[in-house]
Amino acid sequence: MKPKNKIIQGDTFRILKKFDDDFVDLSITSPPYNKGEKHKGWLVKNVKYNIASDNISEEIYQEQQIKVLDEIFRVTRPGGSFFYNHKTRWTRGKMLHPIEWLQKTKWTIRQEIIWDRMIAANIRGWRFWQIDERIYWLYKPIDNNKIGKELKSKHALLTSIWRFPPERKNGHPAPFPLVLPARIIYSILDDKKGMVLDPYVGSGTTCLAAKLLGSNYIGIDISKKYVKDAENRLKNYLNYKKIVDEEISKHIVEKTFMDRKNGNGNTGKYRKGSIIQSNLL
Ligand SMILES: C[S@@+](CC[C@H](N)C(=O)[O-])C[C@H]1O[C@@H](n2cnc3c(N)ncnc32)[C@H](O)[C@@H]1O
């Protein structure tokens, strides 16, 4: 089947199994991180989902993620992308890196983006406060060409470090901010419209961004409550238009490479204000 503009309730792997091959243009997701449900520190609430457990054996967790990632590969058209938000974790001092299981999937890993959330959840001193998450850009090659097309400069200039805070005004325990999927959809699809999938859709943020940018969407979540909440959020999608418009306004080319080379003041690589002022580099 090829659903369109639907939020589907159920286990994502089972639902994805029913989908046709090669019809999704772009997927974006933040899966459950399997972080355990206790000892999250005092700054934020524990992440406790309505239905799903976030505390299973790490081996089983990674096996399940690989299966879901490969199903998404199957339903994605060649040339399509998948942005997978995750983070580095530790279990009893041993580091767990998403690259461990991503390399076992069918996807080509195109980029690792750092998401600087500017806030730490667990303020303890075993490590420097972890305020970053990662976003993996995964790519399904066309005819084995793993390089693919270039991004337009106005998108690529946003750099591989994204700085915005996590979402706060949302009843879901672990939503990402609307700017995150908005940036991805606008950069990858540009002015084209496509089919955007989120296999762990939670409060529906990815679908909201897709709708506001004129694309079609499919969301999947195991929790009936979250599906209902996401559907309600989508009904009121115009309330969120300002956030997406603001993100779009950041996708500009202020100076071409030639302008910079000719010495018109700003000789830095990065757009002023995007990360660090260029004269500091
Ligand atoms: C990190 S949250 C996603 C939040 C989402 N990005 C947002 O902005 O609201 C992960 C979601 O995965 C859902 N989930 C967990 N296991 C699932 C499964 N097996 N199938 C489908 N959804 C699942 C949870 O209910 C939760 O809403």
PDBQT file of the ligand as one rigid body, heavy atoms in Angstrom, charges set to zero:
ROOT
HETATM    1  C1  LIG A 301      11.521  10.192  20.241  1.00  0.00    +0.000 C 
HETATM    2  S1  LIG A 301       9.806   9.928  20.022  1.00  0.00    +0.000 S 
HETATM    3  C2  LIG A 301       9.474  10.796  18.531  1.00  0.00    +0.000 C 
HETATM    4  C3  LIG A 301       9.087  12.210  18.757  1.00  0.00    +0.000 C 
HETATM    5  C4  LIG A 301       8.790  12.995  17.492  1.00  0.00    +0.000 C 
HETATM    6  N1  LIG A 301       9.999  13.259  16.722  1.00  0.00    +0.000 N 
HETATM    7  C5  LIG A 301       8.125  14.327  17.813  1.00  0.00    +0.000 C 
HETATM    8  O1  LIG A 301       8.628  15.380  17.388  1.00  0.00    +0.000 OA
HETATM    9  O2  LIG A 301       7.111  14.317  18.534  1.00  0.00    +0.000 OA
HETATM   10  C6  LIG A 301       9.681   8.251  19.592  1.00  0.00    +0.000 C 
HETATM   11  C7  LIG A 301       8.257   7.760  19.349  1.00  0.00    +0.000 C 
HETATM   12  O3  LIG A 301       8.337   6.384  18.923  1.00  0.00    +0.000 OA
HETATM   13  C8  LIG A 301       7.147   5.726  19.326  1.00  0.00    +0.000 C 
HETATM   14  N2  LIG A 301       7.440   4.283  19.244  1.00  0.00    +0.000 N 
HETATM   15  C9  LIG A 301       8.215   3.542  20.069  1.00  0.00    +0.000 A 
HETATM   16  N3  LIG A 301       8.269   2.262  19.645  1.00  0.00    +0.000 NA
HETATM   17  C10 LIG A 301       7.533   2.195  18.506  1.00  0.00    +0.000 A 
HETATM   18  C11 LIG A 301       7.240   1.160  17.583  1.00  0.00    +0.000 A 
HETATM   19  N4  LIG A 301       7.697  -0.077  17.749  1.00  0.00    +0.000 N 
HETATM   20  N5  LIG A 301       6.470   1.456  16.504  1.00  0.00    +0.000 NA
HETATM   21  C12 LIG A 301       5.984   2.718  16.329  1.00  0.00    +0.000 A 
HETATM   22  N6  LIG A 301       6.236   3.741  17.175  1.00  0.00    +0.000 NA
HETATM   23  C13 LIG A 301       7.004   3.485  18.244  1.00  0.00    +0.000 A 
HETATM   24  C14 LIG A 301       6.873   6.288  20.715  1.00  0.00    +0.000 C 
HETATM   25  O4  LIG A 301       5.501   6.140  21.071  1.00  0.00    +0.000 OA
HETATM   26  C15 LIG A 301       7.317   7.756  20.555  1.00  0.00    +0.000 C 
HETATM   27  O5  LIG A 301       6.211   8.600  20.288  1.00  0.00    +0.000 OA
ENDROOT
TORSDOF 0
